[in-house]
Amino acid sequence: MNLQPAAVVMDITGVSVRFGHREVLHTVDLRIERGRTVGLVGESGSGKSTLAKAIIGTVPVSAGAISFDGANLAHLDRSRRREFRRRVQLIPQDPYSSLNPRRTVGQTLAEAINPLRPVVRRFEDRITAALEEVSLPPDLINRFPHEFSGGQRQRVAIARALIVEPDVVIADEITSALDVSAQAEVLELIEQLRIKRGITMLFISHNLAVVKQVCDDVAVLYRGDVIESGTAGDVFTNPVNDYTKLLLSSVPGSDRFSLDLASEA
């Protein structure tokens, strides 16, 4: 039985996550509409990555529910859970630690397609097309992660996420480990892919200027709570919460940042 499409592709309702006696997320509510990119912003330690891990199932939820296309993830059987894992992909913050150093790029992408039979020759056309889509030459298929720059490794991580044609991509601080020029290139790539594929994305970042560039909607996370959410234009030009105002004021050139946002609203 396939999961059926819905206008709200991801519905997070009252989600809490505890580590021992410490509650990291407190009754978080967040909705992600199909075809839109939601920016999840907040300082380090606010719970952004924990929410991403709760969505993909590597961190248990202590309360609340996460639904994908109307189906509660806690109630999925093994087959539908496997389908969910294909349809929702995570691009991690540090691509180097997430890539197996003993596998070539081709082997890594083949494993994403078929974990049980990752035969590169069998999927070579798909692999070379995926590399070209992220602006990497196909002849890199036999290279290992240590032979790439940070920006190239992040492109490989993006290709690995997209090669299975997911419905939702979770991008977790994907530019934070890159230098400025590589950040700009990766963001431009994400924007191109987002438009080309109509990707639904949860884009996690502490960098509001980056979020402004790629996101339709914004949710502000503070100490495990979503304290403000709305369209990027509304949240950034007319913030209601004092913490959101503080975040905006901390952006270098914040006056110009606000003016640019107002002109786009």
SULDAPE-V343295 format. One line per field, one symbol per residue. phi: phi as a letter, one per 30 degrees, with the letter a starting at -180 (. if undefined). psi: psi as a letter, one per 20 degrees, with the letter a starting at -180 (. if undefined). burial: # if it has 16 or more other C-alpha atoms within 10 Angstrom, else .. A space follows every 10 residues. Layout:
phi=???
psi=???
burial=???
This chain:
phi=.ddcdbdcdb bcbhdbbcci cccdcchdca bcdeiccccc cldeidjddd ddddddjdbd ddaibbcbhi cdddcddddd dddedddbcc cddcdddccd dccdeddddd dddbddbdcd edcedddddd dddcicdedd ecdceddcde dddddddddd dddchddbcc cchdcdccdd ddedddddde ddddddcidc bcccaccddd dedccdbbbc cbhibdcaal deddddcbdc ddddddeddd deidddeddd ddddd
psi=pqpqqrgohp oookpqpqnc ipohpolppp poqpiqpppo qrrpjijghh gghhgijipq phqaqpqoki pphijprggh gggghgioqp orgnhgiipo ijprgghghh hhgnhhmmog hhjgghghhh ghhklpqhij hjqqhijqrg hghhhghghh hihjmrhppo onliihjqrg ghgggghggg gghgggikpp qoopqiohhg ghhiqgrppp poljpoiqqa qgggghhmqg qhgghgghii pplhghghgg ghhi.
burial=.......### #######... ...####### ########## ##...##### ######...# ###.###### #.#......# ..##.##### ######..#. ...####### ###....### ..##.##### #.##.#.#.. #..##....# ########## ########## #####..#.. .##..##.## ..##....## ########.# ##.####### #########. #######.#. ..##..##.. ......##.. #....
